[in-house]
Amino acid sequence: MDSLPPVIQKFVLHWGEMGTKWGINRTVAQIHALLYTSERPVNAEEICISLGVARSNVSNSLKELQNWGIVKVVHLPGDRRDHFESMKDVYEMFRAILAERKRREVDPTLHILKECHEESADDVDSAYARKRIGELEEFFQLSADFYNKLNKLPTKTAVKALRTSDRLLKALKLS
C-alpha cells in the first residue's frame, strides 16, 4: 500500500475496517475504496500491487463487488486486460448497496418471520413467541414498504427528501 498517496491509504484502511463492521470482507471493502478513489479504471494486477493482496483474493473480491452492482468491468483500447471501476455517484452507489442488502438480508428474514407467525397460529404453547414474532414481522414489513416507496423516487428527489428531513421532523414535532 506504500505506493498509494497517504490520504488514499488512510481511506482504504478505514473503509476495510468499516466493511468488517458491516459484515463485508475487508479486502472487498478495500478494493472498493481503491476503485472509488481512482480517477481511472484499474486492472487486477494493479490492485494486487497497490493493496498487497493475492490475485485469487482480488479476483473473488471483484466478483463480489460486481454482484453488488457497484463495480463494473471496463475495456480500454489497446489493452486486453479487464479493468474495473466503481460507481462514482455516491447516491446511486448506496441505492445499489441498499437494494442488495434488502434482497440478501431483509427479504429472507421477512419470509421466515411470516412463515413462523403463520405456523404458530394454532400452537397455544407458542402464543408469546407468536406475538413477539408478529411484532418483528410488522417492523420488517413497515421498513420494507418504506424502502420500496423511497426506492421508487428518482435519485434527485430522494436526495431532496433526505435534505429536508430536518424540516419534516420539526413539522412532526420530533426535533
C-alpha positions in Angstrom: 0.0 0.0 0.0 3.1 2.2 0.2 2.6 3.2 -3.5 -0.7 4.9 -2.7 -0.9 8.5 -1.5 -1.3 8.8 2.3 -4.9 10.0 2.2 -5.9 7.1 -0.1 -4.1 4.7 2.2 -5.9 6.1 5.2 -9.3 5.9 3.4 -8.7 2.3 2.1 -7.7 1.1 5.5 -10.6 2.7 7.2 -13.1 1.5 4.6 -11.8 -2.0 5.0 -12.3 -1.7 8.8 -15.8 -0.4 8.4 -16.6 -3.1 5.9 -15.8 -5.8 8.5 -18.2 -4.0 10.9 -20.9 -4.0 8.2 -20.4 -7.7 7.5 -18.3 -7.2 4.4 -15.0 -8.9 3.8 -12.1 -6.5 4.5 -10.4 -7.0 1.1 -13.7 -6.5 -0.7 -14.2 -3.2 1.1 -10.6 -2.1 0.5 -10.7 -2.8 -3.2 -14.0 -0.9 -3.4 -12.3 2.1 -1.7 -9.3 1.9 -4.0 -11.6 1.9 -7.1 -13.9 4.6 -5.7 -10.9 6.9 -5.3 -9.3 6.1 -8.6 -9.6 8.6 -11.4 -9.2 5.8 -14.0 -10.2 2.1 -14.3 -7.7 -0.2 -12.6 -6.7 -3.7 -13.7 -6.5 -6.6 -11.2 -2.7 -6.7 -11.2 -2.5 -3.0 -10.2 -5.0 -3.8 -7.4 -2.8 -6.7 -6.2 0.3 -4.5 -6.1 -1.5 -1.4 -4.6 -3.0 -3.4 -1.8 -0.5 -6.2 -1.4 -3.3 -8.8 -1.8 -3.1 -12.2 -3.6 -4.5 -12.4 -7.1 -7.1 -15.0 -6.2 -8.4 -12.8 -3.4 -8.6 -9.8 -5.7 -10.5 -11.9 -8.4 -13.0 -13.2 -5.8 -13.4 -9.7 -4.3 -14.0 -8.1 -7.7 -16.7 -10.7 -8.5 -18.4 -9.9 -5.2 -18.3 -6.2 -5.9 -19.8 -6.8 -9.4 -22.5 -8.9 -7.8 -23.3 -6.0 -5.6 -23.6 -3.9 -8.7 -21.2 -1.2 -7.6 -18.2 -2.2 -9.7 -18.1 -2.9 -13.4 -15.6 -4.2 -15.9 -14.2 -1.7 -18.4 -12.2 -2.4 -21.5 -9.6 0.1 -22.6 -8.5 0.4 -26.2 -5.3 -1.5 -26.9 -5.3 -3.4 -23.6 -6.8 -6.9 -23.5 -6.9 -7.0 -19.7 -10.1 -6.3 -17.8 -10.1 -3.0 -15.9 -12.5 -2.2 -13.1 -14.2 1.0 -11.9 -16.6 1.8 -9.1 -19.8 3.7 -9.4 -18.9 7.3 -9.0 -22.4 8.7 -8.0 -22.4 8.1 -4.2 -26.2 8.2 -4.1 -26.7 5.6 -6.8 -24.0 3.5 -5.2 -25.7 3.5 -1.9 -29.0 2.8 -3.6 -27.4 -0.3 -5.2 -26.0 -1.4 -1.8 -29.3 -0.9 0.0 -31.2 -2.8 -2.7 -28.7 -5.7 -2.5 -28.8 -5.8 1.4 -32.6 -5.8 1.3 -32.5 -8.7 -1.2 -30.0 -10.7 0.8 -31.0 -9.9 4.3 -34.4 -8.3 4.8 -36.4 -10.2 2.2 -35.4 -13.7 3.5 -35.9 -12.6 7.1 -39.3 -11.3 6.4 -40.2 -14.5 4.6 -39.2 -16.6 7.6 -41.0 -14.3 10.1 -44.2 -14.7 8.1 -43.8 -18.4 8.0 -43.1 -18.7 11.7 -46.0 -16.4 12.5 -48.4 -18.4 10.4 -47.1 -21.8 11.7 -47.6 -20.7 15.3 -51.2 -19.6 14.8 -52.7 -22.8 16.4 -50.0 -23.5 18.9 -51.1 -22.4 22.3 -47.6 -23.1 23.8 -46.2 -20.5 21.3 -48.6 -17.7 21.9 -45.9 -15.4 23.5 -43.4 -16.2 20.8 -46.0 -15.7 18.1 -46.8 -12.2 19.5 -43.1 -11.3 19.5 -42.5 -12.7 16.0 -45.6 -10.8 14.8 -44.2 -7.5 16.1 -40.9 -8.2 14.4 -42.6 -9.1 11.2 -44.6 -5.8 11.3 -41.4 -3.8 11.8 -39.7 -5.6 9.0 -42.7 -5.1 6.7 -43.0 -1.4 7.5 -39.3 -1.0 6.9 -39.5 -2.9 3.6 -42.6 -0.9 2.5 -40.8 2.4 3.3 -37.7 1.3 1.4 -39.8 0.3 -1.6 -41.6 3.7 -1.6 -38.3 5.6 -1.3 -36.6 3.4 -3.9 -39.3 4.4 -6.5 -38.3 8.0 -6.2 -35.8 9.3 -8.7 -32.4 9.8 -7.0 -32.6 13.6 -7.1 -36.0 13.5 -5.4 -34.7 11.0 -2.8 -31.7 13.2 -2.0 -34.0 16.2 -1.7 -36.2 14.3 0.7 -33.2 13.4 2.8 -32.0 17.0 2.8 -35.4 18.2 4.0 -35.7 15.6 6.8 -35.0 18.2 9.5 -38.0 20.3 8.4 -40.1 17.1 8.3 -39.1 16.2 11.9 -39.8 19.7 13.1 -43.2 19.6 11.4 -43.9 16.4 13.2 -42.5 18.0 16.4 -39.9 15.3 16.7 -36.8 17.5 16.6 
